[in-house]
Amino acid sequence: MNLSDVTLQVKSTVRAVVACDLRPSLNRRVAILLASGIFGGLASLAVCGQFGFGLTNWASTFSSHIHESMPAWQCSVICGVLFAVFPVALLRLLTSPMLFHVLISRHFVEVALLLGSTGAVLAVFGHHGNTLGLFLIWVFAVVATTWCTSRLVRRVTPHFQLFQPATEVLRK
């Protein structure tokens, strides 16, 4: 095998990886979003109880404390923010920068629907914030935080814009 064959093989591999990240299949998107939603949601529930569900004593105590010290709508905002940060951060850890960008920019609705539907399940079976208004405030906080967190992660991740290096590699 000579150098030109290796170069062609590398170009082909790079093209395949880039194409896979730019156009993720439905199964891949669902698997990644479910994994980040489930494990990020569990991490969130370990820190702050959502709608009365907490996985640790600290989460239940924290949730009770904020419910006692502020109005219910503020609790909905704080809980929504905390619930969204963990899955988005985990999504970034599970994906390449390019795939993260594609999922957040092109499939943001899927991400928001996953988090919102999780919240709906928690709200139906929970005992805090069961009113429609508080749930909608929580959903708004989740969606806004998802959007803001994704933008923040994109800004602080070094070399996030992989499109330019990938195109440069493919041109050579």
ZIWO-V461071 format. One record per backbone hydrogen bond with DSSP energy under -0.5 kcal/mol. CO is the residue of the C=O (numbers start at 1). NH is the residue of the N-H. If there is no record, write none. Layout:
co={CO,CO}
nh={NH,NH}
//
This chain:
co={2,3,4,5,6,7,8,9,10,11,12,13,14,15,16,17,18,19,21,25,26,27,28,29,30,31,32,33,34,35,36,37,38,39,40,41,42,43,44,44,45,45,49,50,51,51,52,53,56,57,58,59,59,60,61,62,63,64,65,66,71,71,72,73,74,75,76,77,78,79,80,81,82,83,84,85,86,87,88,89,90,91,96,97,98,99,100,101,102,102,103,107,108,109,110,111,112,113,114,115,116,117,118,119,120,121,122,131,132,133,134,135,136,137,138,139,140,141,142,143,144,145,146,147,148,149,150,151,152,153,156,157,160,161,162,163,164,165,166,167,168}
nh={6,7,8,9,10,11,12,13,14,15,16,17,18,19,20,21,22,23,24,29,30,31,32,33,34,35,36,37,38,39,40,41,42,43,44,45,46,47,47,48,55,56,51,53,127,128,54,50,60,61,62,49,63,64,65,66,67,68,69,70,74,75,76,77,78,79,80,81,82,83,84,85,86,87,88,89,90,91,92,93,94,95,100,101,102,103,104,105,106,107,107,111,112,113,114,115,116,117,118,119,120,121,122,123,124,125,126,135,136,137,138,139,140,141,142,143,144,145,146,147,148,149,150,151,152,153,154,155,156,157,158,160,162,165,166,167,168,169,170,171,172}
//
